Amino acid sequence: MVTGEEQVHRHLDQHEVRYLQFAFRWMNNLLMREVPLHCTIRLWDTYQSEPDGFSHFHLYVCAAFLVRWRKEILEERDFQELLLFLQNLPTAHWGNEDISLLLAEAYRLKFAFADAPNHYKK
Protein backbone atom coordinates (compact mmCIF):
# COMPACT_ATOMS: atom_id res chain seq x y z
CA MET A 1 0.00 0.00 0.00
CA VAL A 2 1.36 3.39 -1.02
CA THR A 3 1.05 6.18 1.55
CA GLY A 4 0.10 9.73 0.62
CA GLU A 5 3.60 10.88 1.45
CA GLU A 6 5.06 8.24 -0.86
CA GLN A 7 2.65 9.33 -3.61
CA VAL A 8 3.94 12.89 -3.33
CA HIS A 9 7.54 11.69 -3.43
CA ARG A 10 6.89 9.55 -6.51
CA HIS A 11 5.00 12.38 -8.21
CA LEU A 12 7.86 14.82 -7.64
CA ASP A 13 10.35 12.21 -8.82
CA GLN A 14 8.28 11.39 -11.91
CA HIS A 15 8.32 15.06 -12.92
CA GLU A 16 12.02 15.39 -12.04
CA VAL A 17 11.43 17.92 -9.28
CA ARG A 18 14.27 17.68 -6.78
CA TYR A 19 13.81 18.69 -3.17
CA LEU A 20 16.78 21.04 -3.36
CA GLN A 21 14.92 23.10 -5.98
CA PHE A 22 12.28 24.23 -3.47
CA ALA A 23 13.29 23.05 -0.01
CA PHE A 24 16.56 25.00 0.00
CA ARG A 25 14.56 28.21 0.43
CA TRP A 26 12.34 26.57 3.06
CA MET A 27 15.38 25.50 5.05
CA ASN A 28 17.52 28.58 4.47
CA ASN A 29 14.78 31.08 5.37
CA LEU A 30 13.10 28.91 8.04
CA LEU A 31 9.80 29.32 6.13
CA MET A 32 9.81 33.07 6.75
CA ARG A 33 8.97 33.76 3.08
CA GLU A 34 6.32 31.05 2.94
CA VAL A 35 3.92 32.29 5.63
CA PRO A 36 2.70 35.70 6.88
CA LEU A 37 4.68 37.40 9.64
CA HIS A 38 2.22 36.58 12.45
CA CYS A 39 2.41 32.90 11.43
CA THR A 40 6.22 33.08 11.34
CA ILE A 41 6.22 34.42 14.90
CA ARG A 42 3.97 31.55 16.03
CA LEU A 43 6.13 29.05 14.16
CA TRP A 44 9.40 30.34 15.60
CA ASP A 45 7.91 30.50 19.07
CA THR A 46 7.19 26.79 18.74
CA TYR A 47 10.73 26.16 17.52
CA GLN A 48 12.10 27.91 20.61
CA SER A 49 10.03 25.70 22.90
CA GLU A 50 11.35 22.50 21.33
CA PRO A 51 14.16 20.67 23.16
CA ASP A 52 16.20 20.47 19.93
CA GLY A 53 15.05 23.89 18.80
CA PHE A 54 15.12 24.68 15.14
CA SER A 55 17.54 21.93 14.23
CA HIS A 56 15.20 18.93 14.19
CA PHE A 57 11.64 20.16 14.33
CA HIS A 58 12.01 22.40 11.28
CA LEU A 59 12.51 19.30 9.14
CA TYR A 60 9.14 17.96 10.30
CA VAL A 61 7.46 21.29 9.63
CA CYS A 62 8.76 21.21 6.06
CA ALA A 63 7.49 17.65 5.68
CA ALA A 64 4.14 18.79 7.09
CA PHE A 65 4.04 21.47 4.38
CA LEU A 66 4.25 18.71 1.76
CA VAL A 67 1.53 16.73 3.54
CA ARG A 68 -0.66 19.85 3.79
CA TRP A 69 -0.41 20.54 0.05
CA ARG A 70 -0.50 16.87 -1.05
CA LYS A 71 -3.73 17.16 -3.06
CA GLU A 72 -2.59 20.27 -4.91
CA ILE A 73 0.87 18.81 -5.59
CA LEU A 74 -0.63 15.64 -7.06
CA GLU A 75 -2.89 17.73 -9.32
CA GLU A 76 0.05 19.52 -10.96
CA ARG A 77 1.08 17.79 -14.17
CA ASP A 78 4.48 19.15 -15.18
CA PHE A 79 7.81 20.25 -13.77
CA GLN A 80 7.26 23.98 -14.15
CA GLU A 81 3.79 24.02 -12.55
CA LEU A 82 5.00 21.88 -9.65
CA LEU A 83 8.02 24.03 -8.98
CA LEU A 84 6.06 27.28 -9.24
CA PHE A 85 3.47 25.95 -6.80
CA LEU A 86 6.07 24.73 -4.30
CA GLN A 87 7.95 28.02 -4.45
CA ASN A 88 4.79 30.12 -4.08
CA LEU A 89 2.44 28.28 -1.76
CA PRO A 90 -0.94 29.98 -1.26
CA THR A 91 -0.43 30.92 2.39
CA ALA A 92 -0.84 34.71 2.17
CA HIS A 93 -4.14 34.60 4.06
CA TRP A 94 -3.10 32.05 6.66
CA GLY A 95 -4.10 32.66 10.24
CA ASN A 96 -3.43 31.11 13.62
CA GLU A 97 -5.60 28.07 12.90
CA ASP A 98 -3.69 27.26 9.71
CA ILE A 99 -0.27 27.46 11.33
CA SER A 100 -1.54 25.50 14.34
CA LEU A 101 -2.74 22.69 12.07
CA LEU A 102 0.62 22.68 10.30
CA LEU A 103 2.45 22.44 13.63
CA ALA A 104 0.13 19.66 14.79
CA GLU A 105 0.96 17.67 11.65
CA ALA A 106 4.67 18.31 12.22
CA TYR A 107 4.34 16.96 15.78
CA ARG A 108 2.51 13.92 14.43
CA LEU A 109 5.35 13.25 11.99
CA LYS A 110 7.96 13.83 14.67
CA PHE A 111 6.42 11.29 17.01
CA ALA A 112 5.72 8.83 14.19
CA PHE A 113 9.44 8.78 13.40
CA ALA A 114 10.81 9.37 16.92
CA ASP A 115 11.95 5.76 17.25
CA ALA A 116 13.47 5.66 13.77
CA PRO A 117 16.53 7.93 13.97
CA ASN A 118 18.03 6.46 10.80
CA HIS A 119 15.47 8.25 8.62
CA TYR A 120 17.77 11.30 8.76
CA LYS A 121 20.59 9.43 7.03
CA LYS A 122 18.89 8.82 3.67
MDTraj code that builds the backbone (N, CA, C; nanometers):
import mdtraj as md
import numpy as np

residues = "MET VAL THR GLY GLU GLU GLN VAL HIS ARG HIS LEU ASP GLN HIS GLU VAL ARG TYR LEU GLN PHE ALA PHE ARG TRP MET ASN ASN LEU LEU MET ARG GLU VAL PRO LEU HIS CYS THR ILE ARG LEU TRP ASP THR TYR GLN SER GLU PRO ASP GLY PHE SER HIS PHE HIS LEU TYR VAL CYS ALA ALA PHE LEU VAL ARG TRP ARG LYS GLU ILE LEU GLU GLU ARG ASP PHE GLN GLU LEU LEU LEU PHE LEU GLN ASN LEU PRO THR ALA HIS TRP GLY ASN GLU ASP ILE SER LEU LEU LEU ALA GLU ALA TYR ARG LEU LYS PHE ALA PHE ALA ASP ALA PRO ASN HIS TYR LYS LYS".split()
xyz = np.array([
    [0.0838, -0.1180, 0.0000],
    [0.0000, 0.0000, 0.0000],
    [0.0887, 0.1248, 0.0000],
    [0.0585, 0.2166, -0.0876],
    [0.1362, 0.3386, -0.1020],
    [0.0727, 0.4479, -0.0164],
    [0.1541, 0.5092, 0.0700],
    [0.1048, 0.6180, 0.1546],
    [0.0943, 0.7464, 0.0730],
    [0.0219, 0.8433, 0.1278],
    [0.0101, 0.9730, 0.0621],
    [0.1438, 1.0419, 0.0473],
    [0.2284, 1.0272, 0.1498],
    [0.3605, 1.0880, 0.1447],
    [0.4446, 1.0250, 0.0335],
    [0.4317, 0.8926, 0.0192],
    [0.5059, 0.8240, -0.0861],
    [0.4531, 0.8638, -0.2244],
    [0.3227, 0.8866, -0.2347],
    [0.2645, 0.9335, -0.3610],
    [0.3251, 1.0672, -0.4011],
    [0.3356, 1.1571, -0.3051],
    [0.3937, 1.2893, -0.3327],
    [0.5379, 1.2731, -0.3775],
    [0.6138, 1.1920, -0.3064],
    [0.7544, 1.1695, -0.3427],
    [0.7652, 1.1146, -0.4851],
    [0.6854, 1.0154, -0.5160],
    [0.6890, 0.9551, -0.6507],
    [0.6476, 1.0557, -0.7575],
    [0.5476, 1.1370, -0.7262],
    [0.4998, 1.2378, -0.8211],
    [0.6099, 1.3403, -0.8496],
    [0.6753, 1.3882, -0.7449],
    [0.7855, 1.4820, -0.7638],
    [0.8971, 1.4173, -0.8446],
    [0.9299, 1.2939, -0.8118],
    [1.0355, 1.2210, -0.8824],
    [0.9985, 1.1993, -1.0288],
    [0.8752, 1.1635, -1.0544],
    [0.8276, 1.1391, -1.1911],
    [0.8425, 1.2636, -1.2781],
    [0.8221, 1.3805, -1.2179],
    [0.8316, 1.5057, -1.2925],
    [0.9684, 1.5728, -1.2756],
    [1.0625, 1.4974, -1.2198],
    [1.2019, 1.5390, -1.2045],
    [1.2192, 1.6660, -1.1206],
    [1.1305, 1.6820, -1.0235],
    [1.1435, 1.7920, -0.9281],
    [1.2281, 1.7407, -0.8124],
    [1.3382, 1.8067, -0.7862],
    [1.4275, 1.7677, -0.6784],
    [1.3998, 1.8555, -0.5558],
    [1.4104, 1.7966, -0.4405],
    [1.3813, 1.8692, -0.3171],
    [1.4661, 1.9945, -0.3030],
    [1.5885, 1.9890, -0.3471],
    [1.6777, 2.1040, -0.3363],
    [1.6228, 2.2259, -0.4111],
    [1.5438, 2.2011, -0.5160],
    [1.4921, 2.3105, -0.5977],
    [1.3877, 2.3957, -0.5247],
    [1.3250, 2.3424, -0.4223],
    [1.2281, 2.4225, -0.3474],
    [1.2576, 2.4237, -0.1973],
    [1.3097, 2.3153, -0.1452],
    [1.3295, 2.3051, -0.0006],
    [1.4498, 2.3856, 0.0477],
    [1.5418, 2.4184, -0.0401],
    [1.6563, 2.5002, 0.0005],
    [1.6071, 2.6314, 0.0609],
    [1.5121, 2.6948, -0.0070],
    [1.4563, 2.8209, 0.0429],
    [1.3820, 2.7980, 0.1744],
    [1.3073, 2.6882, 0.1834],
    [1.2338, 2.6575, 0.3059],
    [1.3299, 2.6425, 0.4230],
    [1.4409, 2.5747, 0.3981],
    [1.5380, 2.5500, 0.5049],
    [1.6209, 2.6757, 0.5339],
    [1.6646, 2.7423, 0.4316],
    [1.7518, 2.8581, 0.4468],
    [1.6808, 2.9757, 0.5135],
    [1.5535, 2.9955, 0.4819],
    [1.4781, 3.1080, 0.5373],
    [1.3850, 3.0678, 0.6502],
    [1.3930, 2.9421, 0.6935],
    [1.3101, 2.8910, 0.8036],
    [1.1619, 2.9222, 0.7822],
    [1.1184, 2.9110, 0.6563],
    [0.9797, 2.9316, 0.6128],
    [0.9303, 3.0751, 0.6296],
    [1.0197, 3.1678, 0.6543],
    [0.9806, 3.3072, 0.6751],
    [0.9152, 3.3662, 0.5498],
    [0.9561, 3.3240, 0.4318],
    [0.8971, 3.3755, 0.3078],
    [0.7690, 3.3003, 0.2695],
    [0.7446, 3.1887, 0.3327],
    [0.6316, 3.1049, 0.2944],
    [0.5026, 3.1364, 0.3693],
    [0.5117, 3.2005, 0.4841],
    [0.3916, 3.2293, 0.5632],
    [0.3931, 3.3753, 0.6082],
    [0.2755, 3.4314, 0.6392],
    [0.2700, 3.5703, 0.6881],
    [0.3484, 3.5873, 0.8181],
    [0.3844, 3.7105, 0.8479],
    [0.4682, 3.7402, 0.9640],
    [0.4093, 3.6864, 1.0942],
    [0.2799, 3.7059, 1.1183],
    [0.2218, 3.6580, 1.2446],
    [0.2286, 3.5054, 1.2548],
    [0.2252, 3.4357, 1.1426],
    [0.2414, 3.2896, 1.1429],
    [0.3876, 3.2523, 1.1672],
    [0.4791, 3.3316, 1.1116],
    [0.6216, 3.3083, 1.1339],
    [0.6548, 3.3214, 1.2821],
    [0.5984, 3.4228, 1.3470],
    [0.6225, 3.4423, 1.4903],
    [0.5721, 3.3222, 1.5689],
    [0.4540, 3.2732, 1.5347],
    [0.3972, 3.1553, 1.6025],
    [0.4840, 3.0326, 1.5776],
    [0.5282, 3.0170, 1.4541],
    [0.6134, 2.9047, 1.4159],
    [0.7454, 2.9083, 1.4919],
    [0.8101, 3.0228, 1.4931],
    [0.9398, 3.0343, 1.5602],
    [0.9263, 3.0228, 1.7108],
    [0.8150, 3.0668, 1.7655],
    [0.7908, 3.0496, 1.9074],
    [0.7861, 2.9006, 1.9421],
    [0.7242, 2.8251, 1.8543],
    [0.7189, 2.6794, 1.8744],
    [0.8586, 2.6191, 1.8634],
    [0.9356, 2.6646, 1.7657],
    [1.0734, 2.6156, 1.7523],
    [1.1524, 2.6398, 1.8807],
    [1.1358, 2.7570, 1.9394],
    [1.2098, 2.7914, 2.0607],
    [1.1705, 2.7029, 2.1787],
    [1.0486, 2.6528, 2.1792],
    [1.0030, 2.5697, 2.2904],
    [1.0417, 2.4226, 2.2731],
    [1.0935, 2.3878, 2.1577],
    [1.1345, 2.2497, 2.1327],
    [1.2703, 2.2217, 2.1977],
    [1.2866, 2.1018, 2.2539],
    [1.4159, 2.0672, 2.3162],
    [1.5344, 2.0786, 2.2197],
    [1.5127, 2.0387, 2.0929],
    [1.6196, 2.0469, 1.9931],
    [1.6126, 2.1759, 1.9126],
    [1.5180, 2.2610, 1.9482],
    [1.5046, 2.3892, 1.8801],
    [1.4766, 2.3744, 1.7324],
    [1.5325, 2.4655, 1.6573],
    [1.5115, 2.4680, 1.5137],
    [1.5667, 2.3435, 1.4444],
    [1.6744, 2.2915, 1.4958],
    [1.7541, 2.1928, 1.4229],
    [1.6788, 2.0685, 1.3787],
    [1.5902, 2.0147, 1.4596],
    [1.5202, 1.8925, 1.4195],
    [1.3758, 1.9186, 1.3801],
    [1.3065, 1.9993, 1.4562],
    [1.1639, 2.0163, 1.4334],
    [1.1334, 2.0848, 1.3002],
    [1.2228, 2.1714, 1.2549],
    [1.2011, 2.2404, 1.1281],
    [1.1872, 2.1407, 1.0128],
    [1.2618, 2.0332, 1.0171],
    [1.2510, 1.9298, 0.9138],
    [1.1088, 1.8743, 0.9086],
    [1.0502, 1.8493, 1.0248],
    [0.9144, 1.7956, 1.0298],
    [0.8112, 1.8986, 0.9843],
    [0.8366, 2.0244, 1.0100],
    [0.7459, 2.1293, 0.9632],
    [0.7486, 2.1349, 0.8106],
    [0.8657, 2.1236, 0.7523],
    [0.8761, 2.1214, 0.6062],
    [0.8044, 1.9991, 0.5484],
    [0.8207, 1.8858, 0.6122],
    [0.7489, 1.7650, 0.5683],
    [0.5985, 1.7851, 0.5827],
    [0.5562, 1.8517, 0.6893],
    [0.4136, 1.8792, 0.7095],
    [0.3605, 1.9722, 0.6002],
    [0.4436, 2.0618, 0.5500],
    [0.4040, 2.1466, 0.4379],
    [0.3689, 2.0593, 0.3181],
    [0.4523, 1.9607, 0.2892],
    [0.4248, 1.8713, 0.1761],
    [0.2969, 1.7915, 0.1985],
    [0.2762, 1.7467, 0.3222],
    [0.1533, 1.6735, 0.3542],
    [0.0324, 1.7658, 0.3378],
    [0.0444, 1.8885, 0.3870],
    [-0.0663, 1.9849, 0.3794],
    [-0.1084, 2.0125, 0.2360],
    [-0.0136, 2.0199, 0.1454],
    [-0.0414, 2.0540, 0.0054],
    [-0.0427, 1.9323, -0.0858],
    [-0.0535, 1.8131, -0.0281],
    [-0.0498, 1.6870, -0.1051],
    [-0.1452, 1.6884, -0.2242],
    [-0.2716, 1.7189, -0.2000],
    [-0.3733, 1.7156, -0.3063],
    [-0.3338, 1.8075, -0.4218],
    [-0.2957, 1.9299, -0.3887],
    [-0.2591, 2.0271, -0.4914],
    [-0.1324, 1.9844, -0.5655],
    [-0.0369, 1.9281, -0.4952],
    [0.0870, 1.8810, -0.5587],
    [0.0550, 1.7705, -0.6576],
    [-0.0287, 1.6766, -0.6182],
    [-0.0630, 1.5642, -0.7061],
    [-0.1459, 1.6078, -0.8272],
    [-0.2100, 1.7226, -0.8193],
    [-0.2891, 1.7729, -0.9324],
    [-0.2021, 1.8393, -1.0386],
    [-0.0844, 1.8872, -0.9999],
    [0.0053, 1.9524, -1.0959],
    [0.0640, 1.8474, -1.1897],
    [0.0724, 1.8802, -1.3175],
    [0.1081, 1.7794, -1.4166],
    [0.2397, 1.8000, -1.4906],
    [0.3161, 1.9022, -1.4547],
    [0.4477, 1.9148, -1.5176],
    [0.5464, 1.9819, -1.4224],
    [0.6717, 1.9745, -1.4596],
    [0.7809, 2.0249, -1.3774],
    [0.7609, 2.1712, -1.3398],
    [0.7347, 2.2547, -1.4398],
    [0.7260, 2.3982, -1.4153],
    [0.6112, 2.4316, -1.3206],
    [0.4935, 2.3743, -1.3415],
    [0.3794, 2.4020, -1.2548],
    [0.4060, 2.3557, -1.1118],
    [0.4669, 2.2386, -1.0983],
    [0.5002, 2.1876, -0.9648],
    [0.5960, 2.2807, -0.8924],
    [0.7018, 2.3182, -0.9606],
    [0.8020, 2.4034, -0.8975],
    [0.7457, 2.5414, -0.8634],
    [0.6675, 2.5989, -0.9526],
    [0.6059, 2.7282, -0.9237],
    [0.5127, 2.7187, -0.8036],
    [0.4372, 2.6117, -0.7943],
    [0.3475, 2.5952, -0.6804],
    [0.4272, 2.5823, -0.5507],
    [0.5288, 2.4973, -0.5514],
    [0.6075, 2.4734, -0.4303],
    [0.6868, 2.5960, -0.3860],
    [0.7203, 2.6813, -0.4791],
    [0.7947, 2.8021, -0.4447],
    [0.7041, 2.9196, -0.4100],
    [0.5741, 2.9049, -0.4356],
    [0.4785, 3.0124, -0.4081],
    [0.3500, 2.9539, -0.3508],
    [0.3605, 2.8909, -0.2374],
    [0.2444, 2.8276, -0.1756],
    [0.1407, 2.9330, -0.1377],
    [0.0122, 2.9005, -0.1537],
    [-0.0940, 2.9980, -0.1258],
    [-0.1222, 3.0139, 0.0240],
    [-0.0305, 3.0759, 0.0935],
    [-0.0430, 3.0923, 0.2388],
    [-0.0614, 3.2379, 0.2810],
    [-0.0775, 3.3275, 0.1861],
    [-0.0839, 3.4713, 0.2171],
    [-0.1942, 3.5059, 0.3167],
    [-0.3012, 3.4306, 0.3174],
    [-0.4140, 3.4602, 0.4059],
    [-0.4217, 3.3638, 0.5237],
    [-0.3119, 3.2977, 0.5533],
    [-0.3105, 3.2046, 0.6656],
    [-0.3257, 3.2794, 0.7969],
    [-0.3924, 3.2116, 0.8890],
    [-0.4095, 3.2663, 1.0236],
    [-0.3570, 3.1686, 1.1270],
    [-0.3905, 3.1932, 1.2512],
    [-0.3431, 3.1112, 1.3620],
    [-0.3878, 2.9651, 1.3491],
    [-0.5111, 2.9441, 1.3038],
    [-0.5601, 2.8067, 1.2898],
    [-0.4787, 2.7282, 1.1868],
    [-0.4454, 2.7924, 1.0760],
    [-0.3685, 2.7256, 0.9707],
    [-0.2297, 2.6850, 1.0194],
    [-0.1614, 2.7773, 1.0855],
    [-0.0268, 2.7463, 1.1333],
    [-0.0329, 2.6443, 1.2463],
    [-0.1376, 2.6487, 1.3268],
    [-0.1541, 2.5503, 1.4345],
    [-0.1751, 2.4100, 1.3775],
    [-0.2538, 2.3996, 1.2713],
    [-0.2743, 2.2688, 1.2069],
    [-0.1448, 2.2167, 1.1455],
    [-0.0672, 2.3071, 1.0869],
    [0.0616, 2.2678, 1.0299],
    [0.1544, 2.2151, 1.1392],
    [0.1600, 2.2862, 1.2512],
    [0.2448, 2.2440, 1.3629],
    [0.1967, 2.1118, 1.4221],
    [0.0667, 2.0927, 1.4282],
    [0.0127, 1.9658, 1.4791],
    [0.0547, 1.8505, 1.3894],
    [0.0521, 1.8711, 1.2586],
    [0.0965, 1.7667, 1.1653],
    [0.2460, 1.7421, 1.1807],
    [0.3226, 1.8471, 1.2017],
    [0.4665, 1.8313, 1.2225],
    [0.4942, 1.7492, 1.3486],
    [0.4193, 1.7756, 1.4556],
    [0.4340, 1.6960, 1.5783],
    [0.3966, 1.5503, 1.5531],
    [0.2910, 1.5292, 1.4744],
    [0.2514, 1.3920, 1.4428],
    [0.3642, 1.3185, 1.3705],
    [0.4235, 1.3853, 1.2730],
    [0.5352, 1.3249, 1.1989],
    [0.6550, 1.3015, 1.2900],
    [0.6829, 1.3974, 1.3748],
    [0.7961, 1.3834, 1.4674],
    [0.7798, 1.2599, 1.5548],
    [0.6627, 1.2431, 1.6121],
    [0.6420, 1.1289, 1.7011],
    [0.6261, 0.9981, 1.6246],
    [0.5811, 1.0040, 1.5004],
    [0.5716, 0.8835, 1.4188],
    [0.7106, 0.8291, 1.3873],
    [0.8088, 0.9193, 1.3752],
    [0.9444, 0.8784, 1.3400],
    [1.0420, 0.8892, 1.4563],
    [0.9933, 0.9172, 1.5752],
    [1.0806, 0.9366, 1.6916],
    [1.1681, 0.8163, 1.7219],
    [1.1187, 0.6976, 1.6962],
    [1.1947, 0.5760, 1.7247],
    [1.2701, 0.5248, 1.6027],
    [1.2779, 0.6063, 1.4993],
    [1.3474, 0.5658, 1.3774],
    [1.4517, 0.6707, 1.3399],
    [1.5554, 0.6862, 1.4207],
    [1.6526, 0.7933, 1.3972],
    [1.7288, 0.7802, 1.2660],
    [1.7289, 0.6632, 1.2037],
    [1.8030, 0.6461, 1.0803],
    [1.7346, 0.7115, 0.9613],
    [1.6134, 0.7601, 0.9750],
    [1.5466, 0.8254, 0.8624],
    [1.6183, 0.9551, 0.8236],
    [1.7007, 1.0106, 0.9105],
    [1.7772, 1.1301, 0.8756],
    [1.8902, 1.0984, 0.7785],
    [1.9370, 0.9762, 0.7781],
    [2.0586, 0.9428, 0.7025],
    [2.0355, 0.9254, 0.5532],
    [1.9130, 0.9080, 0.5099],
    [1.8888, 0.8817, 0.3673],
    [1.8804, 1.0069, 0.2866],
])
top = md.Topology()
chain = top.add_chain()
for i, resn in enumerate(residues, 1):
    res = top.add_residue(resn, chain, resSeq=i)
    for name in ("N", "CA", "C"):
        top.add_atom(name, md.element.get_by_symbol(name[0]), res)
traj = md.Trajectory(xyz[None], top)
